[in-house]
Structures are given as structure tokens and as C-alpha cells.
Amino acid sequence: MQMTKDKLIAAGSELFLLHSYQGTGINDVLKVCGVPKGSFYNYFSSKEDFALAVIDFQMESSDEFVKQNLRNEALKPLQRVAAYLDSISQGMVNCHFAMGCLFGTLAQEMSSLSPKLRQALTKAFQVQVELLTECVRAGQEDGTIKASLDPVETAGFIMSALQGAQIMAKTFQSGEPLCEIRHIVIDILLPSA
């Protein structure tokens, strides 16, 4: 039973990224999974409820990804931020710019339409910003990141800039916006010589 639910959530995650929330029907998800409609409604009361499960699933997946980069003790904090940005860029290259960030995709489309989804997406972004904030603070403590920066504002800026760069990369089918944001973020973070 859990395997069917997990299969539905994984398919929904990919379809939402490829076709958006409104561009993905329940029947699309069922077709990909090869399960009957009744199976869907055994687990989810609505498409919105399903999207909340997809967000939770992605939070767990992206949490691990973010932690592997931003909490990698083998790297200095500035290197962790660079590795995080590089990993996201490489992920977009690997999928030929067909997908970006699920949270960003859903936020653009659904934040003004569904308070429940907006609340879940807010939490997802906050978790990532908190991890970036921790990394900036650690870099300030070890001298690899400029001490005069406000860690919370800097982390928020990085997340906002990254979301915009992903949209541009997807639109232009190019990694250039992600390369540019990496360069600018690292320049901002570097301590003055």
C-alpha cells in the first residue's frame, strides 16, 4: 500500500515540475503509475492534498541535498555555498533545463490560489534559508565570509537570486544565469582583501 502512495507522490513531483500543478491532472499521475483512480483517493482527499504530500516528499529529498552541500564539514563554509550552487546548476544541466525547483514552480503558480500550498511552500523555503544562514554564520566565524553581512538577509538574497536564476536558466535553456548568480554570490560573500 505504502509503495503505491510513494509511487504516486514521486510521479506527481516529476509531473508538477514538467507540466505545472494546473497542467497536471490526476489522470496523468494515474497513467504514469498504472494505478486505478480509487487508489489515488484512498490516500489523498483532493489534488491540493496530493500537492501537499508532494511538497513534504520534496522537502525531505531537498533537505538531504541541501545538508550534503551546506553542512559538508569537509568544506569551508564559502566552499559549501559554492558547492550548493554548483549542484543545483548541474541538476538543471542534467535535465536539459526541463525542470527547476519544484518549490519555486509551485510558488509562482499556486501561492495566490491556495493558502495551504503557500503555507507549505513558505515552510520549505524557510528551511533552506535557515541552512544557508547557518552556513553564512559559520563562514563569518572562520573568516571565509564577509563579517559585515547580515546572515539572514544574505541567505534570503541567495535563495531569491537562485530562484530567479533557475527561472531564467529554464527560459533560456542555458546554464549562464546560474553561472552568473554563482559568481555574484561568491563575490558578495568574499571578505575584503
Residue pairs with C-beta under 8 A, 6 or more apart in sequence:
1 42
4 33
4 35
4 39
4 43
5 43
5 53
7 33
7 35
8 29
8 30
8 33
8 35
8 39
8 40
8 43
8 44
8 50
9 50
9 53
9 54
9 57
10 57
11 29
11 32
11 33
12 24
12 29
12 50
12 51
12 53
12 54
13 54
13 57
13 58
13 102
14 32
14 99
15 24
15 28
15 29
15 32
16 24
16 51
16 54
16 102
16 105
16 106
17 98
17 99
17 100
17 102
17 105
18 24
18 98
18 99
19 28
20 105
20 109
21 47
21 51
21 105
21 106
21 109
21 110
22 109
26 37
26 40
26 47
26 50
27 37
29 40
29 50
30 36
30 37
30 39
30 40
40 50
43 50
43 53
44 50
44 53
48 114
48 116
48 117
51 106
51 110
51 114
51 117
52 116
52 117
52 120
54 102
55 102
55 103
55 106
55 117
55 120
55 121
55 124
56 120
58 102
58 103
58 124
59 123
59 124
59 127
62 103
62 124
62 128
63 127
65 87
66 84
66 127
66 128
66 131
67 131
69 80
69 83
69 84
69 87
70 80
70 81
70 84
70 131
70 132
70 134
70 135
71 80
71 131
71 134
71 135
72 80
72 83
75 83
76 139
76 142
76 144
77 135
77 136
77 138
77 139
77 142
77 144
77 145
78 139
78 144
78 145
78 186
78 189
78 190
79 144
80 135
81 132
81 135
81 136
81 139
81 145
81 158
81 185
81 186
81 189
82 182
82 186
84 132
84 135
85 162
85 178
85 181
85 182
85 185
86 182
88 101
88 162
88 166
88 178
89 169
89 175
89 178
89 179
89 182
92 99
92 100
92 166
92 169
92 170
92 175
92 178
93 175
96 173
97 169
97 170
97 172
97 173
97 174
97 175
98 170
99 170
100 166
100 167
100 169
100 170
101 162
101 163
101 166
103 121
103 124
103 125
104 163
104 166
104 167
106 117
106 121
107 118
107 121
107 125
108 167
110 117
110 118
110 121
111 117
111 118
111 121
112 118
125 159
128 159
129 152
129 155
129 156
129 159
130 155
132 154
132 155
132 158
132 159
133 151
133 152
133 154
133 155
135 155
136 145
136 149
136 151
136 154
136 155
136 189
137 151
138 145
139 145
139 189
140 146
140 147
140 149
140 151
143 191
144 191
145 189
145 190
145 191
146 188
146 189
146 190
146 191
146 192
147 191
149 188
149 189
154 188
154 189
157 188
158 185
161 181
161 184
161 185
162 181
164 177
164 181
165 177
165 178
165 180
165 181
166 177
166 178
168 177
169 175
169 176
169 177
169 178
